[in-house]
Amino acid sequence: MGRGAPAVPAVWMLFLSLAQANFAPHFFDNGAGSTNGNMALFSLPEDTPVGSHVYTLNGTDPEGDPVSYHISFNPSTRSVFSVDPNLGNITLIEELDREREDEIEAIISISDGLNLVAEKVTILVTDANDEAPRFIQEPYVVQVPEDTPSGTSIARVRAVDRDTGSAGSVTYFLKNPHSTKFSVDRHSGVLRLQAGATLDYEKARAHFITVVAKDGGGKLRGADVVLSATTMVTVNVEDVQDMAPVFVGTPYYGYVYEDTLPGSEVLTVAAMDGDRGKPNRVLYSLVNGSDGAFEINETSGAISVMQSPSQLRREVYELHVQVTEVSSAGTPDAQAMVPVTIRIVDLNNHPPTFYGESGPQNRFELSMYEHPPQGEILRGLKITVNDSDQGANAKFNLRLVGPGGIFRVVPQTVLNEAQVTIIVENSAAIDFEKSKVLTFKLLAIEVNTPEKFSSTADVLIQLLDTNDNVPKFTSHYYVARIPENAPGGSNVLAVTAVDPDTGPWGEVKYSIYGSGADLFLIHPSSGIIYTQPWASLDAEATARYNFYVKAEDMEGRYSLAEVFITLLDVNDHYPQFEESVQEKTMVLGTPVKIEATDQDAEEPNNLVDYSITHAEPANVFDINAHTGEIWLKNSIRSLDALHNITPNRDSTWSLEVQAKDRGSPSFSTTALLKIDIVDTEMLSRSPMAAFLMQTKDNPMKAVGVLAGIMAVIVAITVLISTATFWRNKKSNKVQPVRRILRKRPSPAPRSIRIEWLKFRRTKATDKFVLKEAPPNENCNNNSRGSTPPPQAPAPPPPPSAAPSMGQAPWTVPTVSGSLAPQQPQQPSPKPRAVAKRKAMGSPVQSALVSELRQKFEKKNVQSKAYL
């Protein structure tokens, strides 16, 4: 134990030292594709927006102490990221560009406050389609001979795209492939002349081709984009020798004056190689026609006279000058020839002169149709102008003096002689309707002479008319008013259309059409519209008519105008009452109304005023002049007051009412109005009177009620007769037809019913009465002056039993009557008078029955007249 004691403290010290040691923190390695850890194999697209959170550093400390994160970069590079020291969130703070920097080296570190662990990481920047193709070796200018065969490659364009993958691939195409003679290979960028296409220096010396380079597309900020670039290729066409020489300034005229010295230059011809790009040298020569009098300089083309003008035998020399190309090798090539006219003239002693077909002329006439085509030559004018002088003395100007802008003259400058051409400049101004004759002066005046000789010629153009105008109405609309009582054939209005053309083309023919034209006619030449001979106008039927009028020339050119005709209403209708005699029943305190209508179409002709022209007695009624309502004067408040002022104390009054329109002249109509006045208290006491009041204006309603009651009675009678017949038939016994009567205990109800029917009878039914058959002991219903109704079968015999001696024989009670024409006889006064008084219980009922009877008679007479 003593020797081992020292070892214990040594172990303890080792343990204490281990307990006091602090281990360094470390990052988590989460591998590729992770967004947190130590950024191992981390990559980032170059289009990542600045400010984006791109990664999270993540680590731990063995002792569990809090850790902080840091990121740093090489001092020679820019700081691309920043890190949150506590959370480890890495944020992009600089824009990335893979084409400039495809990977970023950074040092990330983690610290627990005592220990710091740092690691060097490489962040890969991946590509995005942010680079457009870019052409290199610009500008593109190529020289191509015009005889280059089709399909030949003429140039190559090249564009590069610094992106990778499909975004870096480039294809080529032309911007306007259908309007060019060239094509491009989409992969190589080689430009070729299209198959079948040729170049021509003389037509187009340069071609401009727009080539587009487009990449293969790719992602940029999450979207698929395709970027492109354009360049211009200039193709200059080189000329080759394929054209003959061409003379310039033809035709050639030269003049030799009388004082010209031998060897003097007369004129110079000029020619050039048709191939303008690389022209060959040309040489001139005279072929024939000079007779040794003229020579030409082979290089300059100047023609000179070699003899004195007095020695020249002809006035005009026709020379032929030939030009020949000389190739670069010195050999003759293409040739051309031109005529040259040389006149021998004297000094300036002649003014310009105009010539016609038969010699000098100072007046030219021409007939032509108006509105010739623009640019047309007046070929009917054969005008030549000539100045017999030579050289500058024969140079003069031509112009037209007169209305400007209509014609122009060609040529405007003449040397010696020219054919004068007049060309139409303004066709619209050549209008026959504006001017039938156009007059101009053709002026020729020398230019470079001190004398300024001049001459004029009158040009007279007689215009011929054409059908160039449409008939036009003086107005688009015509409005007319005509009284409705205008007789057939009356003039309504006259329309006018003007055609400025002359002759048959200016003749206008009028016609009308449309739904409203049936009642009207139009004179085809004067344009007067009038009514049909048979037309009867009626403003009440049709007040307005609307149709079209057509003006047409002989070739069918036409115009239209619209016609509106209004019929003026004439007071040609009288006010009409429904009936000339009317009966009304007035309930005390309530007005009655009478109405008349006027068939005129317009006010005031159809406005009706009412008035009472005669009344018996007077001062009883008032009438509303506008509505036709009639009422008792305010002083009459009861029937008693009315009876007091009536001599006969009657309840019926007659009025003569006038209906007068407001037209001029005014028409009026009168009607007789009979008014029965009843009191409301009487109506309430008598239901029958109330019913008659309700049906007084409709008597057919009352007749219908009576017909219904009679139909019920007939039906009951038929049922009783049928039942009796079948009962007798079943008894199998034939009994004589007889009628046994038994007195009714009280005949009053029957009498009341018969009299009620009489009360309801009208004059149309007075010839039929309900008559009671008198008793007949012989069972014979036949009686003089009456037709017996059909007899019902006899009732079955009574039971066979000994009759009681103290009882009367059993009889069947029957009621018999006949509906027969009324015979002229004196009725039994007392029973009928009693019944009549019972039925006509009051004067109100009597008045209503009387009115009802009259209306029914009137309707019956109308129906018979109709049948």
GILIN-V964982 format. One record per pair of residues at least 4 apart in sequence whose ideal C-beta (glycine too) atoms are under 7 Angstrom apart, sorted by the first residue. I is the first residue (numbers start at 1). J is the second residue. D is the distance in whole Angstrom. If there is no record, write none. Layout:
# GILIN-V964982
I:J:D + I:J:D
This chain:
# GILIN-V964982
1:5:7 + 7:11:7 + 8:12:6 + 9:13:6 + 10:14:7 + 11:15:6 + 12:16:6 + 13:17:6 + 14:18:7 + 15:19:6 + 16:20:6 + 17:21:7 + 22:63:6 + 22:114:5 + 22:115:7 + 23:62:4 + 23:63:6 + 24:115:4 + 24:117:5 + 25:59:6 + 25:60:6 + 25:61:4 + 25:67:5 + 25:110:5 + 25:111:7 + 25:112:5 + 25:115:6 + 25:117:6 + 26:59:6 + 26:60:7 + 26:110:7 + 26:117:6 + 27:37:6 + 27:38:4 + 27:57:7 + 27:58:7 + 27:59:4 + 27:110:6 + 27:119:7 + 28:37:5 + 28:38:7 + 28:58:5 + 28:59:6 + 29:37:6 + 29:38:5 + 29:40:6 + 30:34:4 + 30:36:6 + 30:37:4 + 31:40:7 + 32:40:7 + 32:41:4 + 35:55:6 + 35:56:6 + 36:55:7 + 36:56:4 + 36:58:4 + 37:58:5 + 38:108:7 + 38:119:6 + 38:121:7 + 39:55:6 + 39:108:6 + 39:121:4 + 39:123:7 + 40:121:7 + 42:55:6 + 42:123:5 + 43:123:7 + 43:124:4 + 43:126:5 + 44:48:6 + 44:54:6 + 44:96:7 + 44:123:6 + 44:125:6 + 44:126:7 + 45:126:5 + 45:128:5 + 46:96:4 + 46:97:6 + 46:98:4 + 46:125:5 + 46:126:7 + 46:127:6 + 46:128:5 + 46:130:7 + 47:128:4 + 47:130:6 + 47:220:6 + 47:221:5 + 48:52:5 + 48:54:6 + 48:92:6 + 48:96:6 + 50:92:6 + 50:93:6 + 50:94:7 + 50:95:6 + 51:91:6 + 51:92:7 + 52:91:7 + 52:92:5 + 53:89:6 + 53:91:6 + 54:90:6 + 54:92:5 + 55:90:4 + 56:88:5 + 56:89:5 + 56:90:7 + 57:69:4 + 57:83:6 + 57:88:4 + 57:90:7 + 57:108:6 + 58:88:6 + 59:67:6 + 59:110:4 + 60:67:7 + 61:65:4 + 61:67:5 + 61:112:4 + 65:112:4 + 65:113:7 + 67:110:5 + 67:111:6 + 67:112:5 + 68:85:4 + 68:86:6 + 68:111:5 + 69:83:5 + 69:85:6 + 69:88:4 + 69:110:6 + 70:83:6 + 70:85:7 + 70:109:5 + 71:81:6 + 71:83:5 + 71:90:7 + 71:106:6 + 71:108:5 + 72:106:7 + 72:107:5 + 73:77:5 + 73:79:5 + 73:106:5 + 74:105:6 + 78:94:6 + 79:93:7 + 79:94:7 + 80:92:7 + 80:93:7 + 80:94:5 + 80:104:5 + 81:90:5 + 81:91:7 + 81:92:6 + 81:93:6 + 81:106:7 + 82:91:5 + 82:93:5 + 83:88:6 + 83:89:7 + 83:90:5 + 84:88:6 + 84:89:4 + 96:125:5 + 97:101:6 + 98:102:5 + 98:125:5 + 98:126:7 + 98:127:5 + 99:131:6 + 99:162:4 + 101:125:6 + 102:125:5 + 103:122:5 + 103:123:7 + 103:124:5 + 103:125:6 + 104:123:4 + 104:125:7 + 105:120:7 + 105:122:5 + 106:121:6 + 106:123:7 + 107:118:5 + 107:120:5 + 108:119:6 + 108:121:6 + 109:116:6 + 109:117:6 + 109:118:4 + 110:117:5 + 111:115:7 + 111:116:4 + 127:163:6 + 127:164:4 + 127:165:7 + 127:167:7 + 128:218:7 + 128:219:6 + 128:220:5 + 129:163:6 + 129:167:4 + 129:215:7 + 129:217:7 + 129:218:3 + 129:219:6 + 129:220:5 + 129:225:6 + 129:227:6 + 130:220:6 + 131:161:6 + 131:162:5 + 131:163:5 + 132:227:4 + 132:228:7 + 132:229:5 + 133:159:4 + 133:160:7 + 133:161:5 + 133:170:5 + 133:213:4 + 133:214:7 + 133:215:5 + 133:227:7 + 133:228:7 + 133:229:5 + 134:159:6 + 134:160:6 + 134:229:6 + 135:157:6 + 135:159:5 + 135:213:6 + 135:229:6 + 135:231:4 + 136:158:6 + 136:159:7 + 136:160:6 + 137:158:7 + 138:231:6 + 140:155:6 + 140:157:6 + 140:231:6 + 140:233:4 + 140:234:7 + 141:234:5 + 141:236:7 + 142:154:6 + 142:155:4 + 142:235:6 + 143:236:5 + 143:238:5 + 144:148:5 + 144:154:5 + 144:199:6 + 144:235:6 + 144:237:6 + 144:238:7 + 145:238:5 + 145:240:6 + 146:199:4 + 146:200:6 + 146:201:4 + 146:237:5 + 146:238:6 + 146:239:6 + 146:240:6 + 147:240:5 + 148:152:5 + 148:193:6 + 148:199:6 + 150:193:5 + 150:194:6 + 150:195:5 + 150:196:6 + 150:197:5 + 150:198:7 + 151:192:6 + 151:193:6 + 151:195:5 + 152:192:6 + 152:193:5 + 153:190:5 + 153:191:7 + 153:192:5 + 154:191:5 + 154:192:7 + 154:193:6 + 154:235:7 + 155:191:5 + 155:233:6 + 156:188:7 + 156:189:5 + 156:190:5 + 156:191:7 + 157:172:7 + 157:189:4 + 157:191:7 + 157:211:5 + 157:231:6 + 157:233:6 + 158:189:6 + 159:170:5 + 159:213:4 + 159:229:6 + 161:167:7 + 161:168:5 + 161:170:5 + 161:215:5 + 162:168:7 + 163:167:4 + 163:168:4 + 163:215:7 + 163:218:7 + 164:168:5 + 165:218:7 + 166:216:3 + 166:217:6 + 166:218:6 + 167:215:6 + 167:216:6 + 167:217:7 + 167:218:3 + 168:215:7 + 169:215:6 + 169:216:4 + 170:213:5 + 170:215:6 + 171:186:5 + 171:187:7 + 171:214:6 + 172:184:5 + 172:185:7 + 172:186:5 + 172:189:5 + 172:211:6 + 172:213:6 + 173:184:6 + 173:186:6 + 173:212:6 + 174:180:6 + 174:183:7 + 174:184:6 + 174:209:7 + 174:210:7 + 174:211:6 + 175:210:4 + 175:212:5 + 175:230:7 + 176:180:6 + 176:210:7 + 180:209:6 + 181:193:6 + 181:194:5 + 181:197:4 + 181:207:7 + 182:191:6 + 182:192:7 + 182:193:6 + 182:194:6 + 182:209:5 + 183:192:5 + 183:194:5 + 184:189:6 + 184:190:7 + 184:191:5 + 184:211:6 + 185:189:6 + 185:190:4 + 191:209:7 + 191:233:6 + 193:197:5 + 199:237:5 + 200:204:7 + 201:205:6 + 201:237:5 + 201:238:7 + 201:239:4 + 201:277:5 + 202:243:7 + 204:237:7 + 205:236:7 + 205:237:5 + 206:234:6 + 206:235:7 + 206:236:5 + 206:237:7 + 207:235:4 + 208:232:6 + 208:234:6 + 209:233:4 + 209:235:7 + 210:230:6 + 210:232:6 + 211:230:7 + 211:231:5 + 211:233:6 + 212:228:6 + 212:230:5 + 213:228:6 + 213:229:5 + 214:226:6 + 214:228:4 + 215:226:6 + 215:227:5 + 217:224:6 + 217:225:7 + 217:226:4 + 219:224:6 + 220:225:5 + 238:277:6 + 239:275:5 + 239:276:6 + 239:277:2 + 239:278:5 + 240:275:7 + 241:275:5 + 241:280:7 + 241:333:7 + 242:275:7 + 243:274:3 + 243:275:5 + 244:274:5 + 244:334:4 + 244:336:5 + 245:271:5 + 245:272:6 + 245:273:5 + 245:274:6 + 245:282:5 + 245:323:5 + 245:325:6 + 245:334:6 + 245:336:5 + 246:271:6 + 246:272:6 + 246:274:5 + 246:336:7 + 247:269:6 + 247:270:7 + 247:271:5 + 247:323:7 + 247:336:6 + 247:338:5 + 248:270:5 + 248:271:7 + 248:272:6 + 249:270:6 + 250:338:6 + 252:267:6 + 252:269:6 + 252:338:7 + 252:340:4 + 252:341:7 + 253:341:5 + 253:415:6 + 253:416:6 + 254:266:4 + 254:267:4 + 254:303:6 + 254:340:6 + 254:342:4 + 255:342:7 + 255:343:5 + 255:345:5 + 255:390:3 + 255:391:5 + 255:394:6 + 255:416:6 + 256:260:5 + 256:266:6 + 256:305:5 + 256:309:5 + 256:312:7 + 256:342:6 + 256:344:5 + 256:390:7 + 257:309:7 + 257:345:6 + 257:346:7 + 257:347:6 + 257:390:4 + 257:391:6 + 258:309:5 + 258:346:4 + 258:347:6 + 259:347:7 + 260:264:5 + 260:305:6 + 260:309:5 + 262:305:6 + 262:306:6 + 262:307:6 + 262:308:6 + 263:304:6 + 263:306:7 + 264:304:6 + 264:305:6 + 265:302:5 + 265:304:5 + 266:303:5 + 266:304:6 + 266:305:5 + 266:342:6 + 267:303:6 + 268:300:7 + 268:301:5 + 268:302:5 + 268:303:7 + 269:284:7 + 269:301:4 + 269:303:7 + 269:321:5 + 269:338:7 + 269:340:6 + 270:301:6 + 271:282:6 + 271:301:7 + 271:323:4 + 271:336:7 + 272:279:6 + 272:282:7 + 273:279:3 + 273:280:5 + 273:282:6 + 273:325:6 + 275:279:6 + 280:325:4 + 280:326:6 + 280:327:6 + 280:333:6 + 281:326:5 + 282:323:5 + 282:324:7 + 282:325:6 + 283:298:5 + 283:299:7 + 283:324:5 + 283:326:6 + 284:296:5 + 284:297:7 + 284:298:5 + 284:301:5 + 284:321:6 + 284:323:5 + 285:296:7 + 285:298:6 + 285:322:5 + 286:290:5 + 286:294:7 + 286:296:5 + 286:319:6 + 286:321:6 + 287:320:4 + 287:322:5 + 287:337:7 + 288:320:6 + 289:317:6 + 289:318:5 + 289:319:4 + 289:320:6 + 290:294:4 + 290:317:7 + 290:319:6 + 292:306:7 + 293:305:6 + 293:306:6 + 293:307:5 + 293:312:6 + 293:317:7 + 294:303:6 + 294:304:7 + 294:305:6 + 294:306:6 + 294:317:7 + 294:319:6 + 294:342:7 + 295:304:6 + 295:306:6 + 296:301:7 + 296:302:7 + 296:303:5 + 296:321:6 + 297:301:6 + 297:302:5 + 303:340:7 + 307:311:4 + 307:312:6 + 309:344:6 + 312:344:5 + 315:343:7 + 315:344:5 + 316:341:6 + 316:343:5 + 317:342:4 + 318:339:6 + 318:341:6 + 319:340:4 + 319:342:7 + 320:337:6 + 320:339:6 + 321:337:7 + 321:338:5 + 321:340:6 + 322:335:6 + 322:337:5 + 323:335:7 + 323:336:5 + 324:332:5 + 324:335:5 + 325:333:4 + 325:334:5 + 326:330:6 + 326:332:6 + 326:333:7 + 327:331:5 + 327:333:5 + 343:390:6 + 343:416:7 + 345:388:6 + 345:389:6 + 345:390:3 + 345:394:7 + 347:389:7 + 348:389:4 + 348:393:3 + 348:449:5 + 348:451:6 + 349:389:7 + 350:387:6 + 350:388:4 + 350:389:5 + 351:453:4 + 351:454:6 + 351:455:5 + 352:385:6 + 352:386:7 + 352:387:5 + 352:396:5 + 352:444:4 + 352:446:7 + 352:453:7 + 352:454:7 + 352:455:5 + 353:360:6 + 353:386:6 + 353:455:6 + 354:360:7 + 354:361:6 + 354:362:6 + 354:383:6 + 354:385:5 + 354:442:7 + 354:455:6 + 354:457:4 + 355:359:6 + 355:360:6 + 355:361:6 + 355:384:4 + 355:386:6 + 356:361:4 + 356:364:7 + 356:382:6 + 356:383:7 + 357:382:5 + 361:457:7 + 362:456:7 + 362:457:5 + 362:458:7 + 363:457:7 + 363:458:5 + 363:460:7 + 364:381:5 + 364:383:6 + 364:457:6 + 364:459:5 + 365:460:5 + 365:462:7 + 366:378:6 + 366:380:4 + 366:381:5 + 366:461:5 + 367:462:4 + 367:464:6 + 368:372:6 + 368:378:7 + 368:380:7 + 368:461:6 + 368:463:7 + 368:464:7 + 369:464:5 + 369:466:5 + 370:430:5 + 370:431:6 + 370:432:4 + 370:463:5 + 370:464:7 + 370:465:6 + 370:466:6 + 370:468:7 + 371:427:5 + 371:430:6 + 371:431:7 + 371:466:7 + 371:468:6 + 372:376:4 + 372:424:5 + 372:427:6 + 372:430:6 + 373:424:7 + 373:427:7 + 374:424:6 + 374:427:5 + 375:423:6 + 375:424:6 + 376:424:5 + 377:421:6 + 377:423:6 + 378:422:5 + 381:422:6 + 383:420:4 + 384:417:7 + 384:419:6 + 384:420:7 + 385:398:7 + 385:414:6 + 385:417:7 + 385:418:6 + 385:420:6 + 385:444:5 + 386:416:7 + 386:417:4 + 387:394:4 + 387:396:6 + 387:416:6 + 389:393:4 + 389:394:5 + 390:394:6 + 392:448:5 + 392:449:7 + 393:449:5 + 394:415:6 + 394:416:4 + 395:415:5 + 395:446:7 + 395:447:5 + 395:448:6 + 396:414:6 + 396:444:5 + 396:445:6 + 396:446:5 + 396:447:6 + 397:412:6 + 397:413:6 + 397:445:6 + 397:447:6 + 398:409:5 + 398:411:7 + 398:412:6 + 398:414:6 + 398:420:7 + 398:444:5 + 399:409:6 + 399:412:7 + 399:443:5 + 400:407:6 + 400:409:5 + 400:440:5 + 400:442:6 + 401:440:7 + 401:441:4 + 401:443:5 + 402:439:6 + 402:440:4 + 402:441:6 + 403:438:7 + 405:425:6 + 405:426:5 + 405:429:7 + 406:425:6 + 406:426:5 + 406:429:5 + 406:430:6 + 406:438:7 + 407:422:5 + 407:423:7 + 407:424:6 + 407:425:6 + 408:423:5 + 408:425:5 + 409:420:6 + 409:422:6 + 409:442:7 + 410:421:5 + 410:423:6 + 411:418:5 + 414:418:4 + 420:442:7 + 424:430:7 + 430:463:7 + 432:436:6 + 432:463:5 + 432:464:7 + 432:465:4 + 433:469:7 + 433:500:4 + 436:463:6 + 437:460:7 + 437:461:7 + 437:462:6 + 437:463:7 + 438:461:4 + 438:463:7 + 439:458:7 + 439:460:6 + 440:459:4 + 441:456:5 + 441:458:6 + 442:456:6 + 442:457:4 + 442:459:5 + 443:454:6 + 443:456:5 + 444:454:6 + 444:455:5 + 445:452:6 + 445:454:4 + 446:451:7 + 446:452:6 + 446:453:5 + 446:454:7 + 449:453:7 + 465:501:6 + 465:502:5 + 465:503:7 + 465:505:7 + 467:501:5 + 467:505:4 + 467:553:7 + 467:555:5 + 467:557:7 + 468:501:7 + 469:499:6 + 469:500:5 + 469:501:5 + 470:557:5 + 470:558:7 + 470:559:5 + 471:497:4 + 471:498:7 + 471:499:4 + 471:508:5 + 471:551:4 + 471:552:7 + 471:553:6 + 471:558:7 + 471:559:6 + 472:497:6 + 472:498:6 + 472:559:6 + 473:495:6 + 473:496:7 + 473:497:5 + 473:551:6 + 473:559:6 + 473:561:4 + 474:496:5 + 475:561:7 + 476:561:6 + 476:562:7 + 477:561:7 + 477:562:5 + 477:564:7 + 478:493:6 + 478:495:6 + 478:561:6 + 478:563:5 + 479:564:5 + 480:492:5 + 480:493:4 + 480:565:5 + 481:566:5 + 481:568:5 + 482:486:5 + 482:490:7 + 482:492:5 + 482:565:6 + 482:567:6 + 482:568:7 + 483:568:5 + 483:570:5 + 484:537:5 + 484:538:6 + 484:539:4 + 484:567:5 + 484:568:6 + 484:569:6 + 484:570:5 + 485:570:5 + 485:572:6 + 486:490:4 + 486:531:7 + 486:537:6 + 488:531:6 + 488:532:6 + 488:533:4 + 488:534:6 + 488:535:5 + 489:530:6 + 489:531:6 + 489:533:5 + 490:530:6 + 490:531:5 + 491:528:6 + 491:530:5 + 492:520:7 + 492:529:5 + 492:530:6 + 492:531:7 + 492:565:6 + 493:529:6 + 494:526:7 + 494:527:5 + 494:528:5 + 495:510:7 + 495:527:5 + 495:529:7 + 495:549:5 + 495:561:6 + 496:527:6 + 497:508:5 + 497:527:7 + 497:551:3 + 497:559:7 + 499:505:7 + 499:506:5 + 499:508:5 + 499:553:5 + 500:506:7 + 501:505:4 + 501:506:4 + 502:506:5 + 504:554:5 + 505:553:6 + 505:554:6 + 507:553:7 + 507:554:6 + 508:551:5 + 508:553:6 + 509:524:5 + 509:525:7 + 509:552:5 + 510:522:5 + 510:523:7 + 510:524:5 + 510:527:5 + 510:549:6 + 510:550:7 + 510:551:6 + 511:522:6 + 511:524:7 + 511:550:5 + 512:517:5 + 512:520:6 + 512:522:5 + 512:547:6 + 512:548:7 + 512:549:5 + 513:517:6 + 513:547:7 + 513:548:6 + 513:550:7 + 514:546:7 + 514:547:3 + 514:548:5 + 516:545:4 + 516:546:5 + 516:547:4 + 517:547:4 + 519:531:6 + 519:532:5 + 519:535:4 + 519:545:7 + 520:529:6 + 520:531:6 + 520:532:7 + 521:530:6 + 521:532:6 + 522:527:7 + 522:528:7 + 522:529:5 + 522:549:6 + 523:527:7 + 523:528:5 + 529:563:7 + 531:535:4 + 531:537:7 + 537:567:6 + 538:542:7 + 539:543:5 + 539:567:4 + 539:569:4 + 539:601:4 + 539:602:7 + 540:599:5 + 540:600:7 + 540:601:5 + 543:566:7 + 543:567:5 + 543:601:6 + 544:566:5 + 545:565:4 + 546:564:5 + 547:563:6 + 548:560:5 + 548:562:6 + 549:561:5 + 549:563:5 + 550:558:5 + 550:560:6 + 551:558:6 + 551:559:6 + 552:556:6 + 552:558:4 + 553:557:5 + 569:600:6 + 569:601:4 + 569:602:4 + 569:605:5 + 571:600:6 + 571:605:4 + 571:661:6 + 571:663:3 + 571:664:6 + 571:665:7 + 571:667:7 + 572:600:7 + 573:598:5 + 573:599:4 + 573:600:5 + 574:667:4 + 574:669:5 + 575:596:4 + 575:597:7 + 575:598:5 + 575:608:5 + 575:659:4 + 575:660:7 + 575:661:5 + 575:667:7 + 575:668:7 + 575:669:5 + 576:596:6 + 576:597:6 + 576:669:6 + 577:596:5 + 577:659:7 + 577:669:6 + 577:671:4 + 580:671:5 + 580:672:7 + 581:672:5 + 582:594:7 + 582:671:6 + 582:673:5 + 583:674:5 + 583:851:5 + 583:854:7 + 584:592:4 + 584:673:6 + 584:675:5 + 585:676:5 + 585:678:6 + 585:693:6 + 585:696:5 + 585:848:7 + 585:851:7 + 586:590:7 + 586:592:5 + 586:675:5 + 586:676:7 + 586:677:5 + 587:678:6 + 587:680:6 + 588:639:7 + 588:677:6 + 588:678:7 + 588:679:5 + 588:680:6 + 591:629:4 + 591:630:6 + 591:631:4 + 592:630:5 + 592:675:7 + 593:627:7 + 593:628:5 + 593:629:5 + 594:628:5 + 594:630:7 + 594:657:6 + 594:671:7 + 594:673:6 + 595:628:5 + 596:608:5 + 596:659:4 + 596:669:6 + 598:605:7 + 598:606:4 + 598:608:5 + 598:661:5 + 600:605:4 + 600:606:4 + 600:663:7 + 601:606:7 + 602:606:7 + 603:607:6 + 604:662:4 + 604:663:6 + 605:661:6 + 605:663:4 + 606:661:7 + 607:661:6 + 607:662:5 + 608:659:5 + 608:660:7 + 608:661:6 + 609:625:5 + 609:626:7 + 609:660:5 + 609:662:7 + 610:623:5 + 610:624:7 + 610:625:5 + 610:628:4 + 610:657:6 + 610:659:6 + 611:623:7 + 611:625:6 + 611:658:5 + 612:621:6 + 612:623:5 + 612:655:6 + 612:657:6 + 613:656:5 + 613:658:5 + 613:670:6 + 614:656:4 + 615:620:6 + 615:621:6 + 615:655:5 + 616:653:7 + 616:654:6 + 617:645:6 + 617:646:6 + 619:633:7 + 620:632:7 + 620:633:6 + 620:636:7 + 620:653:6 + 621:630:5 + 621:631:7 + 621:632:6 + 621:633:7 + 621:655:6 + 622:631:6 + 622:633:6 + 623:628:7 + 623:630:5 + 623:657:7 + 624:628:6 + 624:629:4 + 632:636:4 + 636:641:5 + 636:642:5 + 637:641:6 + 639:643:6 + 639:677:7 + 639:679:5 + 640:644:6 + 642:646:6 + 642:677:6 + 643:649:4 + 646:650:6 + 651:676:6 + 651:677:5 + 651:843:6 + 651:847:6 + 652:674:6 + 652:675:7 + 652:676:5 + 652:847:7 + 653:675:5 + 654:672:6 + 654:674:5 + 655:673:5 + 655:675:7 + 656:670:5 + 656:672:6 + 657:670:7 + 657:671:5 + 657:673:5 + 658:668:5 + 658:670:5 + 659:668:6 + 659:669:5 + 660:666:6 + 660:668:4 + 661:666:6 + 661:667:6 + 662:666:7 + 663:667:7 + 676:847:4 + 676:851:6 + 678:682:6 + 678:683:6 + 678:844:5 + 680:684:7 + 681:685:7 + 682:686:6 + 682:689:6 + 682:842:6 + 682:844:5 + 683:689:6 + 683:690:5 + 683:693:6 + 686:690:7 + 686:842:6 + 686:844:7 + 686:845:6 + 687:691:6 + 688:692:6 + 688:845:6 + 689:693:6 + 689:842:7 + 689:844:5 + 689:845:5 + 689:848:6 + 690:694:7 + 691:695:6 + 692:696:6 + 692:845:7 + 692:848:4 + 692:849:7 + 692:852:6 + 693:848:6 + 695:699:7 + 695:701:4 + 695:702:4 + 696:848:6 + 696:851:5 + 696:852:6 + 699:703:6 + 699:852:5 + 699:855:4 + 699:856:4 + 699:859:6 + 700:704:6 + 700:859:7 + 701:705:7 + 702:706:7 + 702:852:6 + 703:707:6 + 703:856:6 + 704:708:6 + 705:709:7 + 706:710:6 + 706:760:5 + 707:711:6 + 708:712:7 + 709:713:7 + 710:714:6 + 711:715:6 + 712:716:6 + 713:717:6 + 714:718:6 + 715:719:6 + 716:720:6 + 717:721:6 + 718:722:6 + 719:723:6 + 720:724:6 + 721:725:6 + 721:792:5 + 722:726:7 + 723:727:6 + 724:728:6 + 724:792:5 + 724:793:6 + 724:795:6 + 725:729:6 + 725:792:7 + 725:793:4 + 726:730:7 + 727:731:7 + 727:796:6 + 728:793:4 + 728:794:6 + 728:795:6 + 728:796:6 + 731:796:4 + 733:796:7 + 733:797:6 + 735:794:4 + 735:797:6 + 736:779:7 + 736:794:7 + 737:779:6 + 737:791:6 + 737:794:5 + 738:779:3 + 738:794:7 + 739:776:7 + 739:779:5 + 739:781:7 + 739:814:6 + 739:816:7 + 740:811:3 + 740:812:5 + 741:775:5 + 741:811:7 + 741:814:7 + 742:811:5 + 742:813:5 + 747:751:6 + 748:752:6 + 749:753:6 + 750:754:6 + 751:755:6 + 751:835:6 + 752:756:6 + 752:838:7 + 753:757:7 + 754:758:7 + 754:770:6 + 755:759:6 + 755:835:3 + 755:836:7 + 755:838:6 + 755:839:5 + 756:760:7 + 756:839:6 + 757:761:7 + 757:770:6 + 758:835:7 + 758:839:7 + 759:839:4 + 759:840:6 + 759:849:7 + 761:765:5 + 761:766:6 + 762:853:4 + 762:856:5 + 762:857:6 + 763:853:6 + 763:857:5 + 764:856:6 + 764:857:6 + 764:860:5 + 766:822:6 + 767:821:5 + 767:822:5 + 768:819:6 + 768:821:7 + 768:822:7 + 769:822:5 + 770:817:5 + 770:819:6 + 771:817:6 + 771:818:5 + 771:820:6 + 772:817:5 + 773:781:6 + 773:783:7 + 773:816:4 + 773:817:6 + 773:818:7 + 776:780:5 + 776:781:6 + 781:788:5 + 781:791:7 + 781:816:7 + 782:788:5 + 785:823:6 + 786:818:5 + 786:820:5 + 787:818:7 + 787:820:6 + 789:818:6 + 795:812:5 + 798:810:6 + 803:807:7 + 803:809:7 + 827:832:5 + 828:832:6 + 829:833:5 + 830:834:6 + 831:835:6 + 832:836:6 + 833:837:6 + 834:838:6 + 835:839:6 + 836:840:6 + 840:845:6 + 840:846:5 + 841:845:6 + 843:847:6 + 844:848:6 + 845:849:6 + 846:850:6 + 847:851:6 + 848:852:6 + 849:853:6 + 850:854:7 + 851:855:6 + 852:856:6 + 853:857:6 + 854:858:6 + 855:859:6 + 856:860:6 + 857:861:6 + 858:862:6 + 859:863:6 + 860:864:7 + 861:865:6 + 862:866:6 + 863:867:7
